[in-house]
Amino acid sequence: MLYELLPPLEPLIGALRVAQYITFRTAAASLTALFISLTLGPWLIRKLRDFQIGQIIRQEGPQSHRAKAGTPTMGGLLILSSALIPTLLWADLSNPYIWIAVLATAGFGAVGFMDDYLKVTRRSHHGLRPRYKMIGLLGVAALVGVAVLLLAQQNPPLYNTRLIFPFFKNLIPDLGWFYIPFAVLVLVGAANAVNLTDGLDGLAISTFGVAAAAFTALAYVTGHAVLADYLLLVRFPPAGELTIFCGALVGASLGFLWYNSYPAEIFMGDVGSLGLGGALGTVAILIKQELLLPIVGGIFVLEALSVIIQVASFKMTGQRVFKMAPLHHHFELTGWSEPKVITRFLIAAVIFALFSLTTLKLR
């Protein structure tokens, strides 16, 4: 919005010329998101308490989490609002990549909202039935896959269905129509992985913020003609505008972490975790870094794998590999305090993000 409104004022205020630069608008979107989150946070926490929208704790979870029952939840509404509003303010709204990212994030968040709403109204940790929840996620993901395929069919094409393999220069197969189920796999996997990570105060949002920061850098170089050519990336000029979206996600994450840090005053709920996971997966698809996503979000992958391994092991052998899954609960039960688990996972997330950036030149 501001991207279209500010240029006519440049003759009067020359300093407004900076608004045409992606770097400036990314910083502005990030700060706007941070401001919105910090400002609206206390108000939302009060409203959630007034309406008694509190966290329902699973009976099979760690005993130490019983005290968290009743903590305001559905804070993902704050995160998504803080990220999407600045994106709409500072991004070029004629850019199709921006609308795909915004609508996909809202779509995944809507599925999470329905799940949270049913949990609160039923006073149970059971929300949407798993089949309906999965249908919702698959539906949103499929729409994203169809949207990027339509972009690939434009003349000139605004997207392609080739894959870039980290560490390789020339191994770039074209999936064609098979890209839609591939995109669905990436998006549903990312949404559920972030959802599984959301189990400790500040864990999911802090590790997500690191991943979003990495994707901010990746989106910028993908849209930059010189850098993309130098790093042998598939370049589409519209992809650079996603830098603003990612910057807004970083700012919203920092603002929410202010209230979600240990001991948390508010939880994000599924509306936040599914929305953020979907946002991360969508950006990875749009900037052609789908196969780098498991490295950038290494913590989310480990959390999801721990659940898969635990379930498979118990069904096949009757034995559990971990004391409890997801992985963060395992370390809690081994004696690590909650702040220690969070801090060490955050350190690991930074390492994963830095390593992912080094792969750009290691080809």
Steps between C-alpha positions, in 0.01 A plus 500: 500500500767753607712377210240652264413806712849635579656545149268790400626688808868468402514842324389657828702283738811365332579266788200287406701373205641231729157335505568349160787291639422151626756526781331810645151356470615173661638690799183711516276191485703328771484800733130550429432134581701529822311814600158347432586184692642681803213750506210260456647220712377618843155583362462156339619322815236686705226421249590131486488486881166680508355246257672214689682382190767300679737218416376142549787280619523140376477245781782294350736800490777575755372555854688831521268644234186468713557849640470646148132408473287806439777712349343707218537326164424577134775762510572405143235757410743763626792354305315469171342844527835655587662333198228537237401863563856639450538278192189655348624847598855481366499238223413544134141372491514444126751222566334153478765346728389726785136400466584129488708533817240711683199286404683172569600622846145611571364169370722284720426733790126458441530121531689550825240750622221245454704244693568744786139618508366149542754424773392806695127450458520129584747557786710217357837466328311330215405754233429423137492131422835403350343413165327837470810684613706317240240566230519872580880504484507296180244732341696818573826336392347377174379851419854631546631225269244587234578873534873459438432262211281767341783749543731256322261494204501877453673655201766587597499246787506644851596168656633158408462153642867411508668404826833629624706250698728648768870444424431416131519726194335307221268241658175692441209276393169647384199349680233650276151416626653280771608821665153539654520186722862590577392848613225345713755275669730795573226723636314247713830370634621849592171595669490184711870517588467851645180390675684213671778735612253723682520334841722722717485870582661692216644193327302501176495878451871549571614221269250617238638853522848369420368303201303804378814714523687247286221505242510881502858478375416221255204691355715809451778323311244306293348825374834678450628469141872507579492287814264239355720461193815479714348236729347301211145545628179482298401866489159655465495878563162486686657267759702786645182657637466202737791652694245742642264220600783309672619815675149554635498142628827566686364817660174330599696209649713728715195688623312183591809353668490794740181355649558133420845471659531288815277515699253566218214747537339373179526197268477513122267202459448317174390819328856620546702183453314380189493849353872555555592154373293560190664839449847348522416224254336743257802730494731201447291395199476848350875569515588148378665388823262215580783253557689746718201537733587186705842653572373851580232349726717220632348523848151452360617197303657341808184558703282342232739207452501430873121458492511279190775281649324476835167395349656256253720341766213455746269350238765262365682395818297634792809695609553876513819657366451827689372563850232712336448653158533762355871527566485802733298295751763226491767744615266640766457152646877439496538787745551810285305801625254655259709818444806284430317293239373816332840670497685197366242439230527867403879467470450196278249694288758776442758239396254340255414841353865601456585166342210537256639833382845349437346248259429783256864514399595137569392371160 
